[in-house]
Amino acid sequence: MSASGTYYYICVMLLQVHFAIKHSNECKLYRCSTCDVVYRRESEWLLHLRVKHLQLSKPYR
């Protein structure tokens, strides 16, 4: 394998590792800092913040 081929292989491998760690939704948790409730989805966490702590009257807009 040439030097450029090895470099390409390493870059692809590092990119795959990056995506597996940083962009995986499996282990990402969203915790409310006010009441310590934990959510797996960011959208649910944001809805919780809007309804429970920001007191928005129409959260589904």
Kinemage of the C-alpha trace (Angstrom):
@kinemage 1
@onewidth
@group {chain A} dominant
@subgroup {mainchain}
@vectorlist {calphas} color= white
{ca met a 1} P 0.000 0.000 0.000
{ca ser a 2} L 1.322 3.458 -0.841
{ca ala a 3} L 1.733 6.279 1.653
{ca ser a 4} L -1.339 8.083 0.313
{ca gly a 5} L -3.371 4.849 0.464
{ca thr a 6} L -2.371 4.321 4.087
{ca tyr a 7} L -3.243 7.929 4.913
{ca tyr a 8} L -6.663 7.531 3.278
{ca tyr a 9} L -7.327 4.309 5.199
{ca ile a 10} L -6.422 5.935 8.536
{ca cys a 11} L -8.611 8.979 7.809
{ca val a 12} L -11.611 6.805 6.942
{ca met a 13} L -11.089 4.730 10.075
{ca leu a 14} L -10.830 7.809 12.304
{ca leu a 15} L -13.934 9.291 10.720
{ca gln a 16} L -15.902 6.105 11.388
{ca val a 17} L -14.740 6.063 15.010
{ca his a 18} L -15.698 9.734 15.382
{ca phe a 19} L -19.222 9.121 14.060
{ca ala a 20} L -19.669 6.017 16.209
{ca ile a 21} L -18.748 7.906 19.379
{ca lys a 22} L -20.025 11.435 18.856
{ca his a 23} L -23.145 10.934 16.747
{ca ser a 24} L -24.618 7.813 18.317
{ca asn a 25} L -28.001 8.373 19.945
{ca glu a 26} L -27.778 5.175 21.960
{ca cys a 27} L -25.832 6.545 24.893
{ca lys a 28} L -26.736 10.223 24.724
{ca leu a 29} L -28.911 11.374 27.603
{ca tyr a 30} L -30.442 14.779 28.242
{ca arg a 31} L -30.790 15.726 31.910
{ca cys a 32} L -32.856 18.585 33.266
{ca ser a 33} L -30.588 20.619 35.511
{ca thr a 34} L -33.550 21.829 37.570
{ca cys a 35} L -35.363 18.597 38.473
{ca asp a 36} L -32.882 15.869 37.366
{ca val a 37} L -35.299 14.122 34.997
{ca val a 38} L -33.457 12.233 32.231
{ca tyr a 39} L -34.595 11.985 28.600
{ca arg a 40} L -33.196 9.971 25.714
{ca arg a 41} L -34.407 12.364 23.022
{ca glu a 42} L -33.478 16.018 22.774
{ca ser a 43} L -36.970 16.912 21.550
{ca glu a 44} L -38.581 15.434 24.683
{ca trp a 45} L -36.099 17.243 26.912
{ca leu a 46} L -36.785 20.573 25.170
{ca leu a 47} L -40.529 20.049 25.471
{ca his a 48} L -40.107 19.341 29.183
{ca leu a 49} L -38.144 22.568 29.628
{ca arg a 50} L -40.728 24.611 27.757
{ca val a 51} L -43.743 23.211 29.586
{ca lys a 52} L -42.443 22.684 33.134
{ca his a 53} L -39.865 25.409 33.589
{ca leu a 54} L -40.538 28.136 31.040
{ca gln a 55} L -44.295 27.944 31.572
{ca leu a 56} L -45.117 28.328 27.889
{ca ser a 57} L -48.861 28.059 27.313
{ca lys a 58} L -48.681 26.436 23.843
{ca pro a 59} L -45.718 24.018 23.743
{ca tyr a 60} L -46.776 22.202 20.552
{ca arg a 61} L -46.484 25.134 18.185
